[in-house]
């Protein structure tokens, strides 16, 4: 709940800060630390950093610096929760619920959710402490723990496995603190379990990015190698570290928290200068795979941004622009097909429609997931606008594929030829349509009412242009032109389909003009 509340309220800001900080390794480290303190999850920070690296926005070294900061951040959260602040739990839950129920704005509700989450964390920690009492008195549990006490390597592996299962190193560290506070386990075993929790915390992002690009998978792998090296070095030294921790603080909970923080601080200090060589090593372990470009595969839809609707909708809009570019290229090649009677080019255009269908479906499903989050009215409206425009673009692709290409196939098969005047009119309409296509994409991304008004005016002009071309064709029919007689149905169908495409394009302007109050309710004149 804390992570969700922070991401929904400030996710876009956090991602911008994270991206801006990655030019400097020290800034990246402290940014990773700060974001993890807010999200209460180093895994969430890891997925953000891996996402940036996977899209080539930052290098592996900068993302590794963020991860080192995230590890320190999660240890500081454990530090704060190791103090006796359980009494704050009901107060935080009460305040959070009050803010959530009274907040009209979405951000206030997200802040309320965040505060409730903090209260529930403290409540859960209190329950963990209470649960440790019967565990301490259980002979079976004591036998298992006694077996682990003499096998520190096995203890590390068990704690790492529990961390992977719970997907939270913080939860396991707090469980260890609760058990040690109640005397259920001795401190040497507790220290080994904390090291295991740190090791398991490095495995969780690896599993989460298992299907990602190699550039994204390098970041969690590098962080895991840092942690593994630290555990291998620290485990034999626990007998020397334990007395030093006892001199600093006597409470078992504080000693465990100090070990957790000290371990991650040491990792940051030792490995921050080494992120460059580690990045090169990871590049050799996981080189970029040369894959053929798949136009139907989305480039800008970031799954990790779904919990931040403003960022996710912007990503979907960017993908929609790419979809529009593909459809525009289909439309451009359509005229080349009619001009050259090239069957190979015709098949290429038909195949591009399959790409359009796949991409449109992907964008729609992505935005459907986004719409399950809490959206403010502006985000909800923009989400609907993006889905509507992608649907219209898909319809345009279908018109080109199932109508215009079929007309082209008929023209090629029957060896038909347009009259020079008729084809010139079609070319002029097509040229005007391509200009309107560019304008529609600009209207979609900018949302400018003046541009939207201009696009609607173009719809009227295009309708007049289609009417004039049809009348000219009919005049040639009346004069008995042979080419016009042979291609009459073909000619009028092409004009009709170009007009339909233009209508789908201009529909993007209506929501903008409606919001601006620039639309009339009806085009009908009042009755006398």
FENBEL-V171750 format. One line per field, one symbol per residue. burial: + if it has 24 or more other ideal C-beta (glycine too) atoms within 12 Angstrom, else -. Layout:
burial->???
This chain:
burial->++++++++++++-++-+++-++--+--++++++++++++++++++++++++++++-++++++++++++++++++++++++++---+-++--++--+--++--+--++-++++++++++++++++++-++--+--+---------+--+---+--++++++-+++-+++++++++++++++++-++++++++++++++++++++++++++--++++++++++++++++++++--++--+--++--+------+++++++++++++++++--++-++--++--+---+--------++-++++++++++++++++++++++++++++++++++++++-++------++-++++++-++++++++++-++-+++-+++---+--++++++++++++++++++++-++++++++++---+-++--++-+++-++-++++++++++++++-+---++-+++-++--++-++--++-++--+------++--++-++++++++++++++++++++++++---------------
